[in-house]
């Protein structure tokens, strides 16, 4: 849970600033003004531009975050006269001023000669965010590695024409997280860029074990020696990776797929479906040291690889229609933690910022901000402040927007 006790009067802004404090926002002010100056030196002066201030950067973020609550396709809809217009916040800043800030907005204005990382424009922010996650929250033992659901708003997609969908650019990166499965708090973010269409590009590596193994190791680099249990999907699950993690004091439980997983070193007899018909709940086990390979039948064969649970410990899967189905404890644990993450996706994925910029670093930035707000809300729900005023996720987002825009005093009113 949270590592620090927040006061009863803590506002949405207080929780958000655990991850995005004022010194980070002030750096955005400095870098944006530096980039604007550099841009105008190269392409000619812009008489309409004046240096941005901290108050304006907060308002700028507030406008962007408002799209995660109202799901408008363009942030500029706020100033329109259409369905998504919002007169209550549109008066804080003119549309032309907002567009100027959007044009010059930067986290890192200049590329240093030593920089080789493609995410250099956002890496300082991601590092700062990670420090905030680490210092504000202590995760439970059980955690999940997965790609969070960050697709387009389903209502917008349903109303889109095929031509509009084709015009939209595909993301040039994949975003993976290590997530506390007890609370949904995202402990770590890993961004893998599609550098090109060559052999090392994301598309080429999408279904290859080396990419997913690299992602898993990056996400667990701070987890060594803490006896965490990491749940993984078929693309990450592999014997070699799990054995490597075990040496670091990290234990695993993963779903195995003969099509998606790296099955190197696993007995072929366990990977082939038996010809004889089986009843639901039956399972076979093979062991190697602490590692167990479980083949469990329930209207189909499901395989699990684990060194976190004893294969002889019994569990049960409860189905509404068929009642209880016996299974090893590892299968029950995997199903429970996976269902929690599905609930998290259902609840929080619709609160990702709708603004879709063309630049990859900006796309990553807005996704990271969305994750930070979701984490802030999770901490809020675990604090005493939640028992004073029980805001829903949408209400929490609205409060944060108003506080960023200066429409509400962040000092206590209750």
C-alpha positions, 0 to 999 in steps of 0.5 A: 500500500501507500508508503506515506499517510496523506492528510484527510484534506488532501486534494486530487492535485496533492495525489497527482503531484506525488508523481508529477511535482512542481519541479517537473512542471517547472522543467517543462516551462523552461524546456518549452521556452527554450524550444520556442526560442530555438525554433524561432531562431531557425524558422523566423520569429513568432510575434504571437508567442510569449514565454509560457508560465507555470500557471499556463503549463498546469492549465495546458495539462488540465485541458489535455486531461479533460479529454480523458473524462469527456472522451472528445476526439480533439482537445480543441473541441473545448472551445467549439460550439459543438457537443464537447464544448466546455464553456466553464473551462474554456475561459481560462485560456484562449484557443490560440494561446493553447495551440501556441503552447501545444506547438512548442511544448517540450520535456527536453528541448535539445539533444545532447551529443552523448544521447543515443536513446530514441526516447531522449525527449521524454526519458527524464520525465519517465525516470522521474515518474518511476521514482515517484511510483517507487517512493509512494507505493509498496506493491503486494507480493503478487504482480502481473506483467502485461500490456495495458489496454490503451486502445482508442475509445470504443464509442469513438471507434464505433462511430468512425468510418473506415476511411477515418480509421485508415488515416489514423497512424499506428502506434510506433511503440508498445507499452508494458507494465508491471502491476500490483495485482491486489490494487491495480497500481502500476509499479513500472512502465517499459516502452519499446520503440519500433525503430524501423521495419528491419529485423530488429523492429517491433513488428519483426519481434512482435511474436518472438521470445527475445523481445518479450524476454527483454521486456520482462527483464527490464520490468523486473530489474528492481524486483530482485531478492524481494520474493515477488511472484510474477504472473505472465502471459504466453508471450513471456512465459519460458523455462529459461526466463523463469529459471533466470528469475529464480536465481534473482529471488523472483518467482513466476507463474505463467500461462503457456502456449505452444504457439506463442511461448518459447517452449525450449527445454520443455518435455514434448509429451506435455505439449501434445494433447492426449488422444483419450478424452478427459474430464474437466478438472483432470491434470498432469504434472512434470517437475524439474527442481522447483519448476512445475509444468501443469497440463489442466483440462477444462473444455480444452487443455491449459498449460501453466509453468510455475515455481511459485506454487507446489503442484500438489496443493489443491485449488478450485475454479468456481463457475456459475453454471458448472459449479466448482472445478478442481485444479492445482493452486497455481491455476486458481491463483493465475485465474484470480490475478488475471481477472483482477487485471481485466477488471482494472482494464475495464475500469481505468482504460477508458480514462486515458487521454484522448488526444492523439499527437503524431509525434511518438514521444508525445504519445508516450507522454500522454499515456504516462500522464494517464497512468500517473492519474490512475495511480493517484486515484488508487492511492486516493482510494486507499487514503483516509481522504477517500472516506471524507469525500468519496469521488469516483474516478470521473469525479477525481479527474474533474477535480484534478482538471479544475485544480490545474486550471485554478478554478478550485482552491486546493485547500480543504473545503470539508 
